Amino acid sequence: MTPQFILDLRKKIGHDPLWLIGVTGCLLDGDGRVLLGRRSDTGEWAMVYGINEPGEQPADTVVREIKEETGVDAVVTDLVAVTSDTRVITYANGDNAQYMDHSFLCALKPGGNAEPFVGDDESLAVGWFGLDDLPEPLARSTVERLALFRTYMANKAKGDAHALFVFDGERR
């Protein structure tokens, strides 16, 4: 669902490109499974994505989006990557946007709901999947971001955890 502040901006700028702050949540359960939703707009499976509301902290955005879309209660554990997409995305209605994405590793909130359900009209289905047993088709952005999360988690397991940033197209 398009946030109201974007609808208000679109009244003024039409379909011109908007630079937006996005978030991605990689929520893992205690068994190492990732929470995915099947998007209603593309039919692809994806991690939870969202757009930061004005004045909202990105970590709060990802927790809110996970709850709204899947009913699952999450907490942010790590900032994994901050990346800018060079692609301009053109939506079916002609709107254009580019995103700076904040990718967060999340865990289940202690005492919170861990049973996913379709929470809004953005998803057709939601569920937990093993990282080596992912459903198809996966959204391109999820494939790309899962690579970032896998690298981060492998580094963290070796004691070398830090957020991944991209400078001049190179991950550092």
C-alpha positions as CSV (number, residue, x, y, z in Angstrom):
1,M,0.0,0.0,0.0
2,T,1.4,3.4,-0.9
3,P,1.9,5.7,2.1
4,Q,-0.2,8.8,2.2
5,F,2.8,11.1,2.2
6,I,3.8,9.6,-1.2
7,L,0.3,10.0,-2.6
8,D,0.4,13.7,-1.5
9,L,3.9,14.2,-3.2
10,R,2.7,12.5,-6.4
11,K,-0.1,15.1,-6.7
12,K,2.6,17.7,-7.0
13,I,5.3,16.0,-9.0
14,G,3.4,13.4,-11.0
15,H,5.4,10.4,-12.1
16,D,8.8,12.1,-11.7
17,P,11.4,10.0,-9.8
18,L,11.2,10.1,-6.0
19,W,14.3,9.2,-3.9
20,L,12.9,7.1,-1.0
21,I,14.3,5.5,2.1
22,G,13.5,1.8,2.1
23,V,13.9,-1.0,4.7
24,T,14.3,-4.7,4.3
25,G,13.9,-7.2,7.2
26,C,15.5,-10.5,7.2
27,L,13.7,-12.2,10.1
28,L,15.1,-15.5,11.3
29,D,13.4,-17.8,13.7
30,G,15.1,-20.0,16.3
31,D,15.5,-22.7,13.7
32,G,17.3,-20.4,11.2
33,R,14.3,-20.1,8.9
34,V,13.6,-16.9,7.1
35,L,10.2,-15.2,7.0
36,L,9.0,-14.6,3.4
37,G,5.8,-13.3,1.9
38,R,4.4,-13.9,-1.6
39,R,3.8,-10.5,-3.0
40,S,0.3,-9.8,-4.4
41,D,1.7,-7.4,-7.1
42,T,4.3,-9.7,-8.6
43,G,3.5,-13.2,-7.3
44,E,7.2,-13.4,-6.2
45,W,8.4,-14.5,-2.7
46,A,10.3,-11.7,-0.9
47,M,11.5,-10.6,2.5
48,V,9.5,-7.9,4.1
49,Y,10.2,-4.5,2.5
50,G,8.8,-1.1,3.3
51,I,9.1,2.7,3.0
52,N,10.2,4.8,5.8
53,E,7.5,7.3,6.9
54,P,8.7,10.9,7.5
55,G,10.3,11.2,11.0
56,E,10.3,7.4,11.5
57,Q,13.5,5.6,12.4
58,P,14.4,2.9,9.8
59,A,14.6,0.2,12.5
60,D,11.2,1.1,13.7
61,T,9.9,1.0,10.1
62,V,11.1,-2.6,9.6
63,V,9.5,-3.8,12.8
64,R,6.2,-2.1,11.9
65,E,6.3,-3.5,8.4
66,I,6.9,-7.1,9.6
67,K,4.0,-6.8,12.0
68,E,1.6,-5.2,9.5
69,E,2.4,-7.7,6.7
70,T,2.9,-10.9,8.6
71,G,1.5,-10.5,12.1
72,V,4.9,-11.6,13.5
73,D,6.6,-9.6,16.3
74,A,10.2,-8.8,15.6
75,V,13.2,-7.0,17.1
76,V,16.1,-5.6,15.1
77,T,19.4,-7.2,16.1
78,D,21.8,-5.8,13.4
79,L,22.1,-3.2,10.7
80,V,23.5,-5.3,7.9
81,A,23.8,-3.0,4.9
82,V,22.9,0.5,3.6
83,T,22.7,0.4,-0.1
84,S,21.6,2.7,-2.9
85,D,19.9,1.2,-5.9
86,T,21.1,2.8,-9.2
87,R,18.0,1.4,-10.9
88,V,15.0,3.6,-11.3
89,I,11.9,1.5,-10.7
90,T,8.9,2.3,-12.8
91,Y,5.7,1.0,-11.3
92,A,2.6,-0.1,-13.3
93,N,0.9,3.3,-12.8
94,G,4.0,5.1,-14.3
95,D,5.4,6.3,-11.0
96,N,9.3,6.3,-10.8
97,A,11.4,5.8,-7.7
98,Q,14.9,5.0,-6.5
99,Y,15.7,3.6,-3.0
100,M,18.3,3.8,-0.4
101,D,17.7,0.6,1.5
102,H,18.5,-0.2,5.1
103,S,18.8,-4.0,5.5
104,F,18.2,-5.2,9.1
105,L,18.7,-8.7,10.5
106,C,15.8,-9.4,12.9
107,A,14.9,-11.9,15.5
108,L,11.6,-13.0,17.0
109,K,10.5,-10.7,19.8
110,P,10.6,-12.6,23.1
111,G,7.0,-13.4,24.1
112,G,5.6,-12.0,20.8
113,N,3.7,-13.7,18.0
114,A,5.8,-16.1,15.9
115,E,2.9,-17.5,13.8
116,P,2.8,-15.7,10.4
117,F,-0.5,-14.8,8.7
118,V,-1.3,-12.6,5.8
119,G,-1.8,-9.2,7.5
120,D,-2.7,-7.0,4.6
121,D,-3.4,-6.9,0.8
122,E,0.4,-6.7,-0.1
123,S,0.8,-10.5,0.4
124,L,-0.9,-13.6,-1.0
125,A,0.8,-15.9,1.5
126,V,3.5,-15.8,4.2
127,G,5.7,-18.4,5.8
128,W,9.0,-19.6,7.2
129,F,11.5,-21.2,4.9
130,G,14.9,-22.8,5.3
131,L,17.7,-20.7,3.8
132,D,18.6,-23.7,1.7
133,D,15.0,-24.5,0.7
134,L,13.6,-21.2,-0.6
135,P,10.4,-21.0,-2.6
136,E,10.2,-19.9,-6.2
137,P,10.0,-17.5,-7.8
138,L,12.1,-15.3,-5.5
139,A,12.1,-11.5,-6.1
140,R,15.4,-10.3,-7.6
141,S,15.8,-7.8,-4.8
142,T,15.4,-10.7,-2.3
143,V,18.1,-12.7,-4.0
144,E,20.4,-9.7,-4.0
145,R,19.7,-8.9,-0.3
146,L,19.9,-12.5,0.9
147,A,23.5,-12.5,-0.5
148,L,24.3,-9.5,1.7
149,F,22.7,-11.2,4.8
150,R,24.5,-14.5,4.1
151,T,27.8,-12.7,3.8
152,Y,27.1,-10.7,7.0
153,M,26.1,-13.8,9.0
154,A,29.2,-15.8,7.8
155,N,31.4,-12.9,8.8
156,K,29.6,-12.6,12.2
157,A,30.1,-16.4,12.8
158,K,33.8,-15.8,12.3
159,G,33.8,-12.9,14.7
160,D,34.1,-10.3,12.0
161,A,30.7,-8.6,12.1
162,H,30.1,-5.1,10.9
163,A,27.5,-3.4,8.7
164,L,28.2,-3.8,5.0
165,F,28.4,-0.5,3.1
166,V,28.8,-0.1,-0.6
167,F,31.3,2.5,-1.9
168,D,31.8,3.0,-5.6
169,G,29.9,-0.2,-6.3
170,E,32.1,-2.3,-4.0
171,R,31.0,-3.9,-0.8
172,R,33.1,-3.0,2.2
